[in-house]
Amino acid sequence: MTLMLKTVLAENSITHDQLANDVGLSRPALSALVNHDRWPVSTNARELRAAISKFLQARGIDAKRVFCKEASPRANAATPSSQPQTQVQENQMLLRKQTLSQAARRVFNLQRNPFAEPTQHTDVFMSPDIRYVREAMHGVTRHGGFLAVVGESGAGKSTLREELLDRVQREKQSVLVAQPYVLGMEDSDSKGKTLRAQHIAESIMSAVAPLARIASSPEQRFAQLHKVLIGSSRAGNMHVLIIEEAHALPVPTLIHLKRFIELKDGMRPLLGVILMGQSELVLKLSQADQRVREVVQRLEIVQLPPLDAQLESYLAHKFERAGTALTRVLEPGAIEALRVRLTPTDSRRRQEGSLLYPLAVQNVLTAAINAAAELGCERVTADIVKEV
């Protein structure tokens, strides 16, 4: 049995978000009320009823029947017309930033936010796939090479870059890192700022010889760069160029990067290059594009896959770092519900594959933990995960 409120909202094309915002509830808490008649313990039921009635009456809707019960719809019943709109909004919410509430931290005894940004290398989850990418990046840092790390938004690329820099410092390695600024970078001057070979050269010079006066002409500038790298290498240093948001690099710059990795002192490579970008980078580096064929032949591409089979291990690691066992916060069914929630089955999205990347997992689960605390639940259930 569910409340007639669900039908009334659907009949009048009112989303859960609209009502939740007006009456001061979280969307998961409102969905639990609408779909399962589960009233939040943190809110006075009489006051909440009055607020919902006021919201509906302001839109000319008779609020008398909304708190009556109705039978749950049959499996073959027609879907309300507002369902597609609601589903689209829920899909769009997967990556919306969620913040763990103070009440949730208190209820579940979380000493720290399990999904807070890592502050030390032990905070970084290492699956076999992630460890491989990590070591591939470190190999380029120490010995040169040309590597592209590809992953969807929220897959953990920036975390791996930060962990690499932390490792270089922690292990006191003689590595000089150049990281060109990519703020506003686009692959076309008509859309934003393009990153060109001369900008990359300036960034490397700034990292290796910050006090040097950069030559004015392009030929002198690149000759100067080569000489500086040789001197630094003979002093015992290795050099690595890391470019984030590399999917926004223009094709000419991708081609020019080949010339940077060819800078050597005899047979010793002077510079490693690591590109970090989203899946569009792979499209730009298609073997079918003759312009980039020489780059593709020299570039190793590694991908950061979704968590999938590693989901439970990932969550256990995060909650252990927060001082709480995973089973203290989540029921076993909640993990499977999270997996289903972030694995699209709609035919239009099937090709996109799993959405079980850290950022999406964190945001959905944070919303579910907040909702569980608001509803007075001892643990996050599968139903709560489905509702957020």
Buried (B, 14 or more C-beta within 10 A) or exposed (E): EBBBBBBBBBEEEBBBBBBBBBBEBBBBBBBBBBBBBBBBEEBEEEEBBEBBBEBBEEEEBEBEEBEEEEEEEEEEEEEBEBEEEBEEEBEEBBBEEBEBBEEBBEBBEBEBBBBEEBEEEEBBBBBEBBEEBBEBBBBBBBEBBBBBBBBBEBBBBBBBBBBBBBBBEEEEBEBBBBBBEBEEBBBEEEEEBBBBBEBBBBBBBBBBBEEEEBBEEEEEBBEBBBEBBBEBBEEEBBBBBBBBBBBBBBBEBBBBBBEBBEBBBEEEBBBBBBBBBBBEBBEBBEEEBEEBEEBBEEBEBBBBBBBBEBBBBBBBBBBEBBEBEBEEBBBEEBBBBBBEBBBBEEEEEEEEEBBBBBBBBBBBBBBBBBBBBBBEBEBBBBBBBBBB
